[in-house]
């Protein structure tokens, strides 16, 4: 476990709400985002291997963690095209999920259960649409693992890097008195930004997904962990 810098929000209160990202943090999807994007882009006439395709794919990689409809709005400009691309992406990703192409990050379920055992409320969040999030949960048998799961539409439509899903978790669970008693964990720079903007007391990055240590720290990570399995011990170590 690597605590890259001290937690600047520390106080005597306890972290009783933990907001966890899914793909890359608790769920291993083996690059399915890129495969689903390729299928969606081709359906909209973007030829795989073309300069346009490579530019768009690079943007998808750089914005991992962001709401997918927001990504497609940037890439295609026109709202109708963006919605068509998003629908094609969700369909392709769902087919890959149904084909058994995802798994939990090793030890993720046990870590969530350990957090529950410590008396903490855990919320799972994603940049995918609800239908895709539900497909992932069903594929893993996680439908009843946590009491609340959130996608951008559940928080007014804005996904990461906005703080909305973290704040929605705070408001809807009522688990803590203030945002400083929230921990956010994710694998992308956008996860870090959303946690910082929400005022979370712990903003943790993990090295099991899209972005590396330097990117995570540059965007506000208070701690960088090898994986989600280290989070229960970190919070216990912090005395929170």
N, C-alpha and C positions, 0 to 999 in steps of 0.2 A: 504494500500500500504506500502511495506517495502523497503526502500532504504538501502541496507545492507552495502554499502560503497560508498564513493564518487566517482564520475566519473573522472578517472585519465586523461582523454583525453579532458576535457572541454576547450573550447575556445569560441570566440565570434561568431563563425559561427553557422548556423542553420542546424538542422537535416532535410534534405529534401528528404532523401531516407530511407525507412523502409523496411527491408527484413524479412519477417515472415515465419516461418516454418508452415507446415500444420498439420499433425496428431499429436495430443497432445497439440497443441498450438492454432490453429484456428479451428481445426476439431476434434471432439470426435469420435473415432472409436470403443470404448468399447472392447479393447483387440483383435481386428481382426488380428493384426499382428501375435500374437501367434497362433490363430486358423488357419490362412493361412499357417504359418510355419509348423504346425502339419500335415496339408494335404500334403504339399510339401515333408516333410521328410518321411512320410509314403509311398508316391509314389516312393521314392528312396530306400525303404527297411529299413528305420529306424523305428523300432517298438515303437509306443507310450508306455510310461511307462518304457522303458528300460533305463539302465544307460547311454547308448550312446545318447538316445533321451534327457534325462534330462540334460546332459552336453551341448548338442547343444542348447537346449532351454535357458539354463542359459546364454550362449554366446549371443544369440539373444537379450535377455533382457538387457544385459550389453552394447550392441552396438546399442541400439535404436537411430535412427537418422542417422546412417551410410547408405551409398548406399547399397541396398539389394544384388546386385550382388557381392559386395566386401565381405559381410558377408558370402555368400554361397561359395565364393572362399576359405575363411578361413576354413569353416566347412568341405568342401568336397575335397579340394586340387586340384583335377583334373578339368581342365577348362570345359570339356564337362559335367561332373556331376554338376558343379556349374551352368552352363547355363540351364541344365534340371531342377534343383531345383528352380532356379529363375523363369523360365517360369511357373512351377507348382504353385509357390507362387503367382505370379501375377494373374494367372488364378483364383486361389482360392479366393484371396483378391477381385478381380473384381466381382466374383459371390456374395460375401458377401455384397459388396457395392451396386450392382444391386438389392439385396434383401432388401434394405432399412435399412442397419445396421449402417449407419453413420449419424451424425448430426453436425451442427456447435457447437463449444464451445459457450455456452450461451453469447450472446452479441457480438460475433466476427465480424459478418457482420457490425453491427452498429459501432464498433470500427474502422474498416477499412474505412467506409464511413466518420467517424469523422476525421481520419487522412487525407483523401482526402480533407475534408473541411478545414483543416488547411494548405492546399497547399502542402502536402507531396506526393511523389510518393511511392506507395506500390508495392512490388514484393512478390509473394508467391513461396516458394521453398519446395522441398520434396526429400527424399531419394528413392522414388519409381520410377519406369520407367514411361515414358511419357503416355503410355496407361492407367496406373492406375491413374496417376494424373488427366488425362482428365476425367476418369470415376467418380472420386470424385467431381471434379468441376461440372460436369453435374448433378450428384445426388443432389448437393446442389443448383443448379441454379446459380453458381458463374462464369460461362464462361466469363461474361463481367464485373466482379467485379473489376478486376485490369488489367492494361495494359500489364503486363508481368508475366508469370509463368515459373519457371525453374526446371528441373530435372537434375541429374548428367550428362546425355548425352548432355545436352545443354551447359555444361561448360567444355567439353573436356573429360568427362567420370569419373572424380573423384568427389565423393560426400563428405559429411562431414566425418571426422573432417577437411578435407582440406578446404581452404578458397575460392575455385574456384567459387562456386555458388554466394557467396557474391560479389566477384570481377567481375563476369560476369554481375550481376545486376548493379554494379557501371559503368562498361564500356558500357553496352547496353542501359541504360537509359540516361546517361549523366546528371543525375539530380543534382549532386553535384560536387564541384570542387576537393574535396579530400575525402579519405576514413574516415577521422575523422568526417565527416558530415553524416555518415551512422549509423543507428540503426539496430541491429540484435536482433530478439526475438525468443526463442525456449524453448523446455521443456526438452532437454537432454544435457548431458555433451558435446556431440559432436557438438551440436549447439553452445555452449559457445566457444569451441575451434576454430570453424570455424570463429566466429566473432572476437575473439582475434587475430587470425592469419591474418585476413583481415585488421586489424587496425581500426575496427569500433569504433566510439566514444562512443556509448552506446551498451552494450552487456547485454541484459535482459533475465533472466530466468523466466519461469512461472511454477506454481505449479499445472497445470491441466493435466500433462502428466506423462512421464516415470520416471523422476528423481526428487529427493527432493532437498530442499534448500542447504544442505551441499555439495552435489555433484555439483550443479550448481555453487556455490561460489568457490569450489575447482578448477573448470575448467575455471574460469575467469569472471563469471558474475559480472557486475558492479552494477546491481540491480536485486532483486528478487521480482516478482509481483505475486499476487494471480491469475491473469488471464490477457489475452490480453486486456480486457476492461479497464485496468488501464493505458495502454501505452499512449494514447493521453494526459491524465492529467499529467503523468510523464514528457513527453517532454515539455509540457507547463510550468510545475513547474521548470524545468531546464533552462527555457528561451531559449530553442533551438528548 
